[in-house]
Amino acid sequence: MQITMEDHIAVVGAGAMGRGIAQVAACAGHPVTVIDLEPAALARAQAALDAALADLTQKGRIAEAEARAISGRIRWSDSLSAAAGSALVIEAIVERLEVKRAVFAELGAHVGRETVLASNTSSLSISQLAAAVPAPERFLGLHFFNPAPAMKLVEVIAGEATSPAVATAASTLMRAWGKHPVAVADLPGFIVNRVARPFYAEAFVALEEGLAPALIDAALKSAGGFRMGPLTLADFIGHDVNYAAASTVFEGLQPNVRFRPQPFQARLVEQGLLGRKTGAGVYDSRVEQAPAAVIEGLAGADIRLPEDLSDLGVLAEAPGRREPALPAGVIAVDGVLAAVGDGRPLSQRPGVDILIDHVRSLAAAPILVMTVRQPSDEPAAARLAGALGKQLLLVPDRPGQIVLRTLAQIANGAVDALRDGVADAAGIDEAMLFGANYPEGPLAWARRIGPRFLEQTLANIAEATGDALYAPSAGWASL
C-alpha cells in the first residue's frame, strides 16, 4: 500500500501537537483537515498556525506565496465526519486511554476500512487502543515530538494486529515529510520517553539532596553536552506532563524500579508549580535566576601524569609530564592527587583529594566538574581546570557525582530497552539524537567509554547509595 502526496490527511486535535502535525502534512503538499470539537480551540490553532507561517516568511525560510498555499490546504472542522475520505487520520488529543478509544470508535463510522488510523500517543499501548478500531490491522502509533515542524523523529509503533505493510507505508510517508522514522515495539514509553527518564530523575534526586538547580543544569549542559539542563527542560515541558510520563512508564515496566518517579517532582505537581505554563516550577520565571557559581581556572600548575593514560579518558589530553610513580588514573596537581570518577564517592577513594566528574568532550566543554576532599584542595582543582582552559564547578561528594551518574543511568536505561527489544541499537541511538536532541546516542557513548567500566560504575553507585535504581542492567553483558 502507499499514501501519496495527493491523499487527504485528517488530524484530530487542535492543540500544539495537532496543529504542528497539520502544518507538516500541509507543507508536504497534502490537503489537510484539522478536527476539534471545540470551535475556540480551532480558532486558537488557526491563529497560531498563521503566526508560525508568518514567522517562517519573515525569516525568509518560505515565500509569502508558499505560506498562503500551505494555509489554503488546511481546513478546520468541529465534526469527526470531516475525516471521511482521508487516507490517514492522526489523533493528537489528551493522553487518556478511554478518551482516545471513544474517538477511534466514532471515527470508524465515518472512514472506510482502507483508511489508516494512527495515534500520536507518547506512552499508551497501541494494542490496547486498537481494541476500539474496526480494522486494527490499519492502526498504528505515529509519535511526533514537540514542536512537530522542527523535530525530526517520528516513532512508528506497530501494535499486535498492525499490518507490516501499513507500518512500512507509514515510515515511507514520514520520510517523504522530511522526518526520521524509527520502528519501535509497543512497550511502555516506547524509546524516548523510556530512555530519557533518568535525565530528569537524576536531576530531581540531586535536588532532593540539596544541590542547587543551577549547578545541576550547568553540569549537564557544559560537561554533559546537552543543549538544555534537565530542570530547565522539565520546566519548559511542564511538570504535570513530565511526571505523568514518568508514572506511566514506571507502572508499565513494573517491577523494574529503574524508572521510579521522583517525589520532588510529585510535590511540584501537587503544589501547582508546573513550570513555565504557571510561571514557576523548579525555577521562578518571573525572577531573574542566578547562574551556577563557577570558579575561574588558575594558571601555573605543575601537572604530572601517570605513564598509563588509558584510565583518564578525555583527560589524558591534560598537559604535563609523565611520572612512573603515579598509579594509573591519577593526576598530580602541585602535589595534590586527582582521579577520574568511577561511581564511588570521594570518601571511598583513599589517597585521592580531587574527584573529576565525566566530561563528554574536553574540547567542547567550557566547565570541568570536580569534588574536593577539603577546601584547601580547591586551588589545585582550579589550576587543573586552568591548565585545560576551563572554568571549575565544584559539586558535593556523592556517588557518581552528577554527569557520570546521569549519563551512566541513561545508558543503563538504553541497555534495558535494547534487551527488551524496544528497538535495535541504531534505532535507540537515532531516537535519542533526533527526538531528544541528545549530543550522542547513549549506546554509542557507552561503547566509546567502555561497557565494562560503566557496568562497574553503576554497581559502585548502587552499592554506595543502597538503591536498586542503579543496579546494572542484565543487558550489559551483550553490549
C-alpha positions as CSV (number, residue, x, y, z in Angstrom):
1,M,0.0,0.0,0.0
2,Q,1.0,3.6,-0.4
3,I,-0.1,7.0,0.8
4,T,0.6,9.7,-1.9
5,M,1.1,13.4,-1.5
6,E,-2.3,14.0,-3.1
7,D,-4.1,12.0,-0.4
8,H,-6.2,13.7,2.2
9,I,-4.8,13.7,5.8
10,A,-7.0,14.4,8.8
11,V,-5.7,15.4,12.2
12,V,-7.9,15.1,15.3
13,G,-7.0,17.6,18.0
14,A,-6.1,21.3,17.5
15,G,-3.6,21.6,20.3
16,A,0.1,22.3,19.8
17,M,0.8,18.8,18.6
18,G,-2.2,18.6,16.3
19,R,-1.6,21.9,14.6
20,G,2.1,21.1,14.3
21,I,1.4,17.8,12.6
22,A,-1.1,19.5,10.3
23,Q,1.5,22.1,9.3
24,V,4.0,19.3,8.5
25,A,1.4,17.5,6.3
26,A,0.3,20.7,4.5
27,C,3.9,21.7,3.9
28,A,4.4,18.3,2.2
29,G,1.6,19.1,-0.1
30,H,-1.4,17.2,1.4
31,P,-4.9,18.6,1.7
32,V,-5.4,18.5,5.5
33,T,-8.4,18.8,7.8
34,V,-7.9,19.7,11.5
35,I,-10.8,18.5,13.6
36,D,-11.6,19.6,17.1
37,L,-14.9,19.5,18.9
38,E,-14.2,22.9,20.5
39,P,-14.6,25.8,18.0
40,A,-12.5,28.0,20.3
41,A,-9.6,25.5,20.1
42,L,-9.9,25.6,16.3
43,A,-9.7,29.4,16.2
44,R,-6.6,29.4,18.5
45,A,-4.9,26.7,16.4
46,Q,-5.6,28.6,13.1
47,A,-4.3,31.8,14.6
48,A,-1.2,30.0,15.9
49,L,-0.6,28.3,12.6
50,D,-0.9,31.6,10.7
51,A,1.6,33.2,13.1
52,A,4.0,30.3,12.6
53,L,3.8,30.6,8.8
54,A,4.2,34.4,9.1
55,D,7.3,33.9,11.2
56,L,8.8,31.5,8.6
57,T,8.1,34.1,5.9
58,Q,9.7,36.9,7.9
59,K,12.8,34.8,8.4
60,G,13.0,34.1,4.7
61,R,12.5,30.3,5.0
62,I,9.4,30.3,2.8
63,A,7.9,32.8,0.4
64,E,4.7,34.5,1.1
65,A,3.0,32.7,-1.8
66,E,4.1,29.3,-0.3
67,A,2.7,30.4,3.1
68,R,-0.6,31.2,1.5
69,A,-0.6,27.9,-0.3
70,I,0.1,25.9,2.9
71,S,-2.6,27.8,4.8
72,G,-5.0,27.2,1.9
73,R,-4.5,23.4,2.0
74,I,-5.8,23.3,5.6
75,R,-9.5,23.1,6.5
76,W,-10.9,23.4,10.0
77,S,-13.9,21.4,11.3
78,D,-15.6,20.6,14.6
79,S,-17.1,17.3,13.4
80,L,-15.3,13.9,13.1
81,S,-17.4,13.3,9.9
82,A,-14.9,15.6,8.2
83,A,-12.4,12.8,8.3
84,A,-14.4,10.9,5.6
85,G,-12.3,10.2,2.6
86,S,-9.0,10.5,4.3
87,A,-6.1,8.2,3.6
88,L,-4.7,8.8,7.0
89,V,-6.2,10.1,10.3
90,I,-3.8,11.1,13.1
91,E,-5.2,11.5,16.6
92,A,-3.4,14.0,18.8
93,I,-5.7,14.6,21.8
94,V,-5.5,14.2,25.6
95,E,-3.3,11.3,26.8
96,R,-6.2,9.3,28.3
97,L,-7.0,5.8,27.0
98,E,-10.7,5.9,27.3
99,V,-11.0,9.3,25.6
100,K,-8.8,8.2,22.7
101,R,-10.7,4.9,22.3
102,A,-14.0,6.8,22.1
103,V,-12.7,9.0,19.3
104,F,-11.4,6.0,17.3
105,A,-14.7,4.2,17.8
106,E,-16.6,7.2,16.4
107,L,-14.1,7.6,13.6
108,G,-15.0,4.1,12.5
109,A,-18.4,5.3,11.5
110,H,-17.0,8.0,9.2
111,V,-14.0,6.4,7.5
112,G,-13.6,3.3,5.4
113,R,-11.7,0.2,6.4
114,E,-9.0,1.3,3.9
115,T,-8.2,4.4,6.0
116,V,-5.1,4.2,8.1
117,L,-5.7,5.4,11.7
118,A,-2.8,6.5,13.9
119,S,-2.4,7.8,17.4
120,N,0.2,10.3,18.5
121,T,0.3,8.8,22.0
122,S,3.6,9.2,23.8
123,S,3.1,6.3,26.2
124,L,-0.2,4.4,25.8
125,S,-0.3,0.9,24.4
126,I,-1.1,0.8,20.7
127,S,-2.6,-2.7,21.1
128,Q,-4.9,-1.5,23.8
129,L,-6.0,1.5,21.8
130,A,-6.6,-0.8,18.8
131,A,-9.5,-2.5,20.7
132,A,-11.7,0.4,19.6
133,V,-10.7,0.3,16.0
134,P,-12.9,-1.5,13.4
135,A,-9.9,-2.6,11.3
136,P,-7.0,-2.9,13.8
137,E,-4.6,-4.1,11.1
138,R,-4.8,-0.5,9.8
139,F,-4.0,1.1,13.1
140,L,-0.6,2.1,14.5
141,G,1.2,4.7,16.5
142,L,2.9,7.7,14.9
143,H,4.6,9.6,17.8
144,F,5.8,13.0,16.8
145,F,7.8,15.3,19.1
146,N,7.1,18.9,20.0
147,P,7.4,21.1,18.1
148,A,6.4,18.8,15.3
149,P,7.5,21.0,12.4
150,A,11.1,21.2,13.8
151,M,11.7,17.8,15.4
152,K,12.8,15.1,13.0
153,L,11.9,11.9,14.9
154,V,8.7,10.0,14.5
155,E,8.4,6.8,16.5
156,V,6.5,4.3,14.3
157,I,4.8,1.8,16.6
158,A,3.1,-1.3,15.3
159,G,0.5,-3.0,17.6
160,E,-0.1,-6.7,17.8
161,A,-2.6,-6.5,14.9
162,T,-0.9,-3.8,12.8
163,S,-0.2,-5.0,9.2
164,P,3.5,-4.8,8.3
165,A,2.6,-3.2,5.0
166,V,0.8,-0.4,7.0
167,A,3.9,0.2,9.2
168,T,6.1,0.3,6.1
169,A,3.8,2.7,4.3
170,A,3.7,5.0,7.3
171,S,7.5,5.0,7.6
172,T,7.8,5.8,3.9
173,L,5.3,8.7,4.2
174,M,7.2,10.1,7.2
175,R,10.4,10.1,5.2
176,A,8.6,12.0,2.4
177,W,7.5,14.5,5.1
178,G,11.2,15.1,5.9
179,K,11.0,13.1,9.2
180,H,13.3,10.4,10.6
181,P,11.0,7.4,11.3
182,V,12.2,4.7,13.8
183,A,10.4,1.4,14.2
184,V,9.5,0.8,17.8
185,A,8.0,-2.1,19.7
186,D,4.7,-1.4,21.5
187,L,6.2,-1.3,25.0
188,P,5.7,1.4,27.8
189,G,7.4,4.7,26.9
190,F,8.5,3.5,23.5
191,I,12.1,4.7,23.1
192,V,12.4,8.4,24.0
193,N,10.0,8.6,26.9
194,R,11.6,5.5,28.4
195,V,15.3,6.1,27.9
196,A,15.2,9.8,28.7
197,R,13.6,9.3,32.1
198,P,17.0,9.2,34.1
199,F,18.0,12.5,32.6
200,Y,15.2,14.1,34.6
201,A,15.1,11.7,37.5
202,E,18.8,12.1,38.4
203,A,18.3,15.9,38.5
204,F,15.4,15.6,40.9
205,V,17.4,13.1,43.1
206,A,20.2,15.7,43.3
207,L,17.7,18.4,44.1
208,E,16.3,16.3,46.9
209,E,19.8,16.1,48.3
210,G,20.0,19.9,48.4
211,L,22.1,20.6,45.3
212,A,21.3,23.9,43.7
213,P,19.2,23.6,40.4
214,A,21.6,26.0,38.5
215,L,24.5,23.8,39.5
216,I,22.8,20.6,38.3
217,D,21.8,22.2,35.0
218,A,25.2,23.8,34.4
219,A,27.0,20.5,34.9
220,L,24.8,18.6,32.5
221,K,24.8,21.3,29.9
222,S,28.5,22.2,30.0
223,A,30.3,18.9,30.8
224,G,27.4,16.7,29.7
225,G,27.0,18.4,26.3
226,F,23.2,18.7,26.5
227,R,21.5,21.7,24.8
228,M,19.5,22.4,27.9
229,G,19.8,21.3,31.6
230,P,17.2,18.7,32.7
231,L,15.5,21.0,35.2
232,T,15.2,23.9,32.7
233,L,13.8,21.4,30.2
234,A,11.3,19.9,32.7
235,D,10.1,23.4,33.5
236,F,9.7,24.0,29.7
237,I,7.8,20.7,29.1
238,G,5.6,21.1,32.2
239,H,5.9,19.0,35.4
240,D,2.4,17.7,35.1
241,V,3.2,16.2,31.6
242,N,6.7,15.1,32.5
243,Y,5.7,13.4,35.8
244,A,2.7,11.7,34.1
245,A,5.1,10.2,31.5
246,A,7.4,9.0,34.3
247,S,4.5,7.4,36.1
248,T,3.1,5.7,33.0
249,V,6.5,4.2,32.1
250,F,7.1,3.1,35.7
251,E,3.7,1.5,36.0
252,G,4.1,-0.3,32.7
253,L,7.5,-1.7,33.5
254,Q,6.9,-3.0,37.0
255,P,8.8,-4.5,38.8
256,N,11.7,-2.6,37.2
257,V,12.5,0.3,39.6
258,R,14.8,2.0,37.1
259,F,12.1,4.5,36.1
260,R,10.7,5.3,39.6
261,P,9.0,8.7,39.6
262,Q,10.7,11.2,41.9
263,P,9.0,12.7,45.0
264,F,10.4,16.1,44.4
265,Q,8.7,16.4,41.1
266,A,5.5,15.0,42.5
267,R,5.4,17.8,45.1
268,L,5.8,20.4,42.4
269,V,2.8,18.9,40.6
270,E,0.8,18.8,43.9
271,Q,1.6,22.5,44.5
272,G,0.7,23.6,41.0
273,L,4.3,24.6,40.2
274,L,4.2,23.2,36.7
275,G,7.0,25.3,35.1
276,R,6.7,28.0,32.5
277,K,3.0,27.5,32.0
278,T,2.3,28.6,35.5
279,G,5.2,31.0,35.9
280,A,7.1,28.9,38.4
281,G,8.4,25.3,38.7
282,V,11.9,24.4,39.7
283,Y,12.7,28.0,38.7
284,D,10.6,31.1,39.0
285,S,10.4,32.5,35.5
286,R,9.3,35.9,37.0
287,V,12.6,36.3,38.8
288,E,16.0,36.5,37.2
289,Q,17.9,33.4,38.1
290,A,21.5,33.4,39.5
291,P,23.8,31.3,37.4
292,A,25.8,28.5,38.9
293,A,28.8,29.6,40.9
294,V,31.8,28.8,38.7
295,I,35.5,29.4,39.6
296,E,37.9,30.8,37.1
297,G,40.7,28.4,36.2
298,L,44.2,29.3,37.6
299,A,47.5,29.2,35.6
300,G,50.8,27.9,36.6
301,A,50.0,24.3,37.7
302,D,52.7,21.6,38.0
303,I,50.9,18.7,36.5
304,R,52.2,15.1,36.5
305,L,50.5,12.3,34.6
306,P,50.8,8.5,35.1
307,E,52.7,6.6,32.4
308,D,49.5,4.7,31.5
309,L,46.9,7.2,30.4
310,S,44.1,4.7,29.5
311,D,42.1,5.3,32.6
312,L,42.0,9.0,32.2
313,G,39.6,9.1,29.2
314,V,39.5,12.5,27.6
315,L,41.5,14.0,30.5
316,A,44.5,12.1,29.1
317,E,44.8,15.3,26.9
318,A,45.9,17.2,30.0
319,P,49.3,18.9,29.6
320,G,52.0,17.7,31.9
321,R,54.9,15.3,32.2
322,R,54.6,11.6,32.8
323,E,55.6,10.2,36.2
324,P,56.3,6.4,36.6
325,A,55.5,6.6,40.3
326,L,51.9,7.7,39.8
327,P,49.2,5.0,39.8
328,A,47.0,4.6,36.7
329,G,44.1,7.0,36.5
330,V,45.7,9.6,38.9
331,I,46.9,13.1,38.1
332,A,49.2,15.1,40.4
333,V,48.5,18.8,40.5
334,D,51.0,20.7,42.7
335,G,51.3,17.5,44.8
336,V,47.5,17.1,45.2
337,L,46.2,13.9,43.7
338,A,43.2,13.9,41.4
339,A,41.4,10.9,39.8
340,V,38.5,10.5,37.4
341,G,35.2,9.2,38.8
342,D,34.2,5.6,38.7
343,G,30.9,5.8,40.7
344,R,32.5,5.6,44.1
345,P,32.3,8.8,46.2
346,L,35.5,10.6,47.1
347,S,35.1,9.4,50.7
348,Q,35.7,5.9,49.4
349,R,38.8,6.8,47.3
350,P,41.7,6.7,49.8
351,G,44.8,8.7,48.7
352,V,42.8,10.9,46.3
353,D,42.0,14.5,47.1
354,I,40.1,15.6,44.0
355,L,37.5,13.6,42.0
356,I,36.9,14.7,38.4
357,D,33.4,14.2,37.0
358,H,32.9,12.9,33.5
359,V,33.2,15.3,30.6
360,R,31.7,14.2,27.3
361,S,34.1,16.3,25.1
362,L,37.1,18.1,26.6
363,A,37.4,20.3,23.6
364,A,33.7,21.5,23.7
365,A,33.1,21.7,27.5
366,P,33.7,25.2,29.0
367,I,33.5,23.8,32.5
368,L,35.0,20.9,34.4
369,V,33.1,19.5,37.3
370,M,35.0,18.3,40.4
371,T,34.7,17.4,44.0
372,V,37.4,18.2,46.6
373,R,38.1,16.5,49.8
374,Q,38.7,19.8,51.7
375,P,38.7,23.5,50.9
376,S,42.5,23.7,50.8
377,D,42.3,21.4,47.7
378,E,40.2,23.9,45.7
379,P,43.2,25.9,44.3
380,A,44.7,22.7,42.9
381,A,41.4,21.9,41.2
382,A,41.2,25.4,39.8
383,R,44.8,25.1,38.4
384,L,43.9,21.8,36.8
385,A,40.9,23.5,35.2
386,G,43.0,26.4,34.1
387,A,45.7,24.2,32.5
388,L,42.9,22.8,30.3
389,G,41.5,26.2,29.5
390,K,38.3,25.6,31.6
391,Q,36.3,27.0,34.5
392,L,35.7,24.9,37.6
393,L,32.3,23.9,39.0
394,L,32.5,22.3,42.5
395,V,29.9,19.7,43.5
396,P,29.4,17.9,46.8
397,D,30.8,14.4,47.4
398,R,28.1,12.0,46.1
399,P,28.3,8.6,44.3
400,G,28.8,9.1,40.6
401,Q,28.9,12.9,41.1
402,I,26.4,14.5,38.5
403,V,27.5,14.0,34.9
404,L,28.8,10.4,35.1
405,R,25.9,9.3,37.2
406,T,23.3,10.7,34.9
407,L,24.9,9.5,31.6
408,A,25.6,6.1,33.1
409,Q,22.0,5.8,34.2
410,I,20.7,6.9,30.8
411,A,22.9,4.3,29.2
412,N,21.6,1.7,31.7
413,G,18.0,2.5,30.6
414,A,19.1,2.3,26.9
415,V,20.6,-1.2,27.5
416,D,17.4,-2.2,29.2
417,A,15.4,-1.1,26.2
418,L,17.8,-3.0,23.8
419,R,17.5,-6.1,25.9
420,D,13.7,-5.8,26.0
421,G,13.5,-5.5,22.2
422,V,12.1,-1.9,22.1
423,A,14.2,-1.2,19.1
424,D,17.6,-2.1,17.7
425,A,20.7,-0.3,18.9
426,A,20.8,2.0,15.9
427,G,17.1,2.9,16.4
428,I,17.6,3.7,20.1
429,D,20.5,6.0,19.4
430,E,18.8,7.6,16.4
431,A,15.6,8.2,18.5
432,M,17.6,10.0,21.3
433,L,19.5,12.1,18.7
434,F,16.5,13.1,16.6
435,G,13.8,13.0,19.3
436,A,15.5,14.3,22.4
437,N,18.4,16.3,20.8
438,Y,21.0,14.3,22.7
439,P,24.6,15.1,21.7
440,E,25.4,11.4,21.3
441,G,23.4,8.2,21.2
442,P,23.6,6.6,24.7
443,L,24.6,3.2,23.4
444,A,27.3,4.8,21.1
445,W,28.6,6.7,24.2
446,A,28.6,3.5,26.3
447,R,30.7,1.7,23.7
448,R,33.0,4.6,23.4
449,I,33.6,4.9,27.2
450,G,33.6,1.1,27.8
451,P,30.7,-1.1,28.7
452,R,32.6,-2.9,31.4
453,F,33.7,0.4,33.1
454,L,30.1,1.7,33.0
455,E,28.7,-1.6,34.4
456,Q,31.2,-1.4,37.3
457,T,30.4,2.3,37.7
458,L,26.7,1.6,38.1
459,A,27.5,-1.3,40.5
460,N,29.6,1.2,42.6
461,I,26.7,3.7,42.6
462,A,24.2,1.1,43.6
463,E,26.4,-0.1,46.5
464,A,27.2,3.4,47.7
465,T,23.5,4.5,47.6
466,G,21.9,1.2,48.6
467,D,19.4,1.9,45.8
468,A,18.4,-0.8,43.3
469,L,17.6,2.0,40.9
470,Y,21.2,1.9,39.8
471,A,21.7,-1.9,39.5
472,P,23.4,-2.6,36.2
473,S,21.0,-4.0,33.5
474,A,21.4,-7.6,32.7
475,G,21.8,-6.5,29.1
476,W,25.3,-5.0,29.7
477,A,26.9,-8.4,29.1
478,S,25.8,-8.4,25.5
479,L,26.8,-4.8,24.6
